Amino acid sequence: MASMKVRVIKSYKSAYPEPISFEVGEAVSLGEMDDEYPGWIRVTTANGNTGWAPLKYLVSSGPNDAIARSQYSAQELSAEAGESLELIKQLDGWAWCLNDEGRHGWLPSALLQQI
């Protein structure tokens, strides 16, 4: 998917100062599914950090365990209403974007409008 320009229609502040991340092949423990955003699940990484990750990036390896099939960062992007961003990809209600300062992160897709 080619990136496109989007405008933030409602300000968003990240609630997670220490986002989880994992590499391909890394083991994670699985928690509950996200009720608000289907396709996302709470995971705990090897260092004990907990956060949300897309199910599509994981392969089950047991009842409460999975192996990462893709590299992932849960880094969210705080943005102000009216700000212009580059949308890189969308996944189950969230958008991975790049701002003018060169920072990447996730925002809810519902807060973005194509320019």
Stockholm file with secondary structure:
# STOCKHOLM 1.0

chainA/1-115         MASMKVRVIKSYKSAYPEPISFEVGEAVSLGEMDDEYPGWIRVTTANGNTGWAPLKYLVSSGPNDAIARSQYSAQELSAEAGESLELIKQLDGWAWCLNDEGRHGWLPSALLQQI
#=GR chainA/1-115 SS CCCEEEEESSCBCCSCSSCCEECTTCEEEEEEECSSSTTEEEEECTTSCEEEEEGGGEEEEETTEEEESSCEECCBCCBCTTCEEEEEEEETTEEEEECTTSCEEEEEGGGEEEC
#=GC SS_cons         CCCEEEEESSCBCCSCSSCCEECTTCEEEEEEECSSSTTEEEEECTTSCEEEEEGGGEEEEETTEEEESSCEECCBCCBCTTCEEEEEEEETTEEEEECTTSCEEEEEGGGEEEC
//
